[in-house]
Structure formats: structure tokens, C-alpha cells
Amino acid sequence: MKNRSLVSINDFTKAEQIQILNRAAEFEKNPSQRILQGKVVASLFFEPSTRTRLSFESAVNRLSGRIIGFSDASSSSTSKGESLKDTILTVSNYSDLIVMRHPIEGSARWASEVATVPIINAGDGANQHPTQCLLDMYTIRQTQGSLDNLNIAFVGDLKYGRTVHSLVMALSQFNTTFHLISPSELKLPSSVKMYIKEANLNYYQYLDIAEALPKVDILYMTRIQRERFSDPMEYERVKNSYILNNSMLADSRDNLKILHPLPRVNEINEDVDPNPKAYYFQQALNGVYVRQALIASILGL
């Protein structure tokens, strides 16, 4: 993995993904080390972020590296008309690794082709979010003891949800049974569903969350993303499609864990938070360990 970019979860093999998860477990035991001394990581966020950006910064700081960059495109020279290519080539001169989030699909792949240092895709539009995928895999394995032979439900925005796209691709390697719950307007794209079909795995589609809830080990909730809709009326029609509350969990499996890439709006009621099946804040913490493992592996440390 040394000096390789991570743009799509498919850029790393199944064995390499497991290697990252295993290394993340070691960082969970000892997150504060000095292995990034003398290394500079650039954090270029052309789109808003809280957990992804701050967990990358935390990962670098806990490993004694330096982080530079911006959290708002308006504070960068792109606001003056600078091209993405010129930004990436310039920042490559200042850093050993670039972490980038951008609203345009394919931007991370383009950046990886022009950069002189590795690129980590921290989300490119509605396309992919591979580091979120790795921390989700880590969390699923942490809570279920394995990634194999699980029933996993994805709820909400399956059309634009880049976290869902990456995770479905990855879990298609692990004999997963998929339960896909969404409004008809927000179904999983056929290009992503193809990974399930090519692996000869089973998937089921629902409109009602209650129909799937008793059958699953992981309930992966997602936000209906206002920013992905070109038509505000379409967003208004679907924005409150799924709201999980604590009473709905009465007949769920004992081992169920509820995940969410966050931020949430109203799709998980706060009365779920005290339930031991709620695991989304621990999931967010796991992002630090996984990103530490990823950065260290790409930098060959």
C-alpha cells in the first residue's frame, strides 16, 4: 500500500482492507505514537465536514505529524478561479500525503492522476467515501466478531449516499445478505447493485423499515441529503421517509447494532441514544484508528 492513493474502496484488495482493519486494532490499543514526526499531511476540504476532517486531523496529531490545509473552499485560491489541477500540484510540493473532499464525482480520481504524492479520497460528491467504508467495516467486525455471513440493512438515501455505495461494494466480498430500505426515488443505483449480483448474493428491497428490522444484525441509517437534490420539491417529498425511534427496536435481534455515518438530522430519534444497540458515536471514534492505520500504511511507516 506504500505510496498508493485510495480513491475507491476497490483500489485495495480484500486482503489489504483486512490488513488496515488489523492495524487499526493496534492503534486502538495505543493511539498516541510518534511515527509521523517530520511528515506533513494536507487536508483539502472543498465541501463541509466535521467528523471526517477532524478525525483525520486527530489521527495525524496523535501520531505527531503536521497537518496543513483548509476546511472551506472559499478560503482557498479556487475562489479566485484556480483549477483543481493547479491546487493539487502546488499542495503536492508542501506535503507527503493529501486528504481531499470535493463535491464533484470523479474529482479524487483526477487529483490522484496529477498529484506527485498519494491522495486519500475523503468523499467525492455522491460517488464514494472509502475511508468511511473502512471504519464501518472495522465497526461491524468489532461488534459482530466477523464480517462474514451477516444480514445488513441500509436505510434512507441509497441513491446519493456515497458511504452506502462504498460499503456495499466492500461487503459484497463477505457473503453478506443485503436489505435495502428506501423510497422508490432513492433506490441503490444499478451500478452499485451489480456488485451484489456479480457475487451471487441475496438482496431484498423494502419501502417499510419495520419489515426488515427483525431480520438484521446491522441497521445502517443514513441522512436524506438535501445538498444532493437538484429539485427542492423532490427532497421535500422524501426528507422524513424514515425516522427510527426506540420503541421500534423491541423485536430486533439481541446482537443488533445501529450505525450511521453522521451527521443525523431527524432519522434517528434521540430516545435511541441510550439503547446499547446504538453504536454510531463509537463508530465515529473508530474513524481515528482506521485513518491512523491508513495514513501509516500509505506512508510506509
Secondary structure as the mmCIF struct_conf table of DSSP 4:
data_model
#
loop_
_struct_conf.conf_type_id
_struct_conf.id
_struct_conf.beg_label_comp_id
_struct_conf.beg_label_asym_id
_struct_conf.beg_label_seq_id
_struct_conf.end_label_comp_id
_struct_conf.end_label_asym_id
_struct_conf.end_label_seq_id
TURN_TY1_P TURN_TY1_P1 LYS A 2 ASN A 3
STRN STRN1 LEU A 6 LEU A 6
BEND BEND1 VAL A 7 SER A 8
HELX_RH_3T_P HELX_RH_3T_P1 ILE A 9 ASP A 11
BEND BEND2 PHE A 12 PHE A 12
HELX_RH_AL_P HELX_RH_AL_P1 LYS A 14 LYS A 29
TURN_TY1_P TURN_TY1_P2 ILE A 35 GLY A 38
STRN STRN2 VAL A 40 PHE A 45
BEND BEND3 PHE A 46 GLU A 47
BEND BEND4 THR A 50 THR A 50
HELX_RH_AL_P HELX_RH_AL_P2 ARG A 51 ARG A 62
TURN_TY1_P TURN_TY1_P3 LEU A 63 SER A 64
STRN STRN3 ARG A 66 PHE A 70
BEND BEND5 SER A 71 SER A 71
HELX_RH_3T_P HELX_RH_3T_P2 ALA A 73 SER A 75
BEND BEND6 SER A 76 SER A 76
HELX_RH_3T_P HELX_RH_3T_P3 SER A 77 LYS A 80
TURN_TY1_P TURN_TY1_P4 GLY A 81 GLY A 81
HELX_RH_AL_P HELX_RH_AL_P3 LEU A 84 SER A 92
TURN_TY1_P TURN_TY1_P5 ASN A 93 TYR A 94
BEND BEND7 ASP A 96 ASP A 96
STRN STRN4 LEU A 97 HIS A 102
BEND BEND8 PRO A 103 ILE A 104
TURN_TY1_P TURN_TY1_P6 GLU A 105 GLY A 106
HELX_RH_AL_P HELX_RH_AL_P4 SER A 107 VAL A 114
BEND BEND9 THR A 116 VAL A 117
STRN STRN5 ILE A 119 ASP A 124
TURN_TY1_P TURN_TY1_P7 GLY A 125 ALA A 126
BEND BEND10 ASN A 127 ASN A 127
HELX_RH_AL_P HELX_RH_AL_P5 PRO A 130 GLN A 144
BEND BEND11 GLY A 145 GLY A 145
BEND BEND12 LEU A 147 ASN A 149
STRN STRN6 ASN A 151 VAL A 155
BEND BEND13 GLY A 156 GLY A 156
TURN_TY1_P TURN_TY1_P8 LEU A 158 TYR A 160
HELX_RH_AL_P HELX_RH_AL_P6 ARG A 162 LEU A 171
TURN_TY1_P TURN_TY1_P9 SER A 172 ASN A 175
HELX_LH_PP_P HELX_LH_PP_P1 THR A 176 THR A 176
STRN STRN7 THR A 177 ILE A 181
HELX_RH_3T_P HELX_RH_3T_P4 SER A 184 LEU A 186
HELX_LH_PP_P HELX_LH_PP_P2 LYS A 187 PRO A 189
HELX_RH_AL_P HELX_RH_AL_P7 SER A 190 GLU A 198
TURN_TY1_P TURN_TY1_P10 ALA A 199 ASN A 200
STRN STRN8 TYR A 203 TYR A 206
BEND BEND14 LEU A 207 LEU A 207
HELX_RH_AL_P HELX_RH_AL_P8 ILE A 209 ALA A 212
HELX_RH_3T_P HELX_RH_3T_P5 LEU A 213 LYS A 215
BEND BEND15 ASP A 217 ASP A 217
STRN STRN9 ILE A 218 MET A 221
HELX_RH_3T_P HELX_RH_3T_P6 ARG A 226 ARG A 228
BEND BEND16 SER A 230 SER A 230
HELX_RH_AL_P HELX_RH_AL_P9 PRO A 232 VAL A 238
TURN_TY1_P TURN_TY1_P11 LYS A 239 ASN A 240
BEND BEND17 SER A 241 SER A 241
STRN STRN10 LEU A 244 LEU A 244
HELX_RH_3T_P HELX_RH_3T_P7 ASN A 246 LEU A 249
TURN_TY1_P TURN_TY1_P12 ALA A 250 ASP A 251
BEND BEND18 SER A 252 SER A 252
TURN_TY1_P TURN_TY1_P13 ASP A 254 ASN A 255
STRN STRN11 LYS A 257 LEU A 259
BEND BEND19 LEU A 262 LEU A 262
BEND BEND20 VAL A 265 GLU A 267
STRN STRN12 ILE A 268 ILE A 268
HELX_RH_3T_P HELX_RH_3T_P8 GLU A 270 VAL A 272
TURN_TY1_P TURN_TY1_P14 ASP A 273 PRO A 274
BEND BEND21 ASN A 275 ASN A 275
TURN_TY1_P TURN_TY1_P15 PRO A 276 LYS A 277
STRN STRN13 ALA A 278 ALA A 278
HELX_RH_AL_P HELX_RH_AL_P10 TYR A 280 ILE A 298
TURN_TY1_P TURN_TY1_P16 LEU A 299 GLY A 300
#
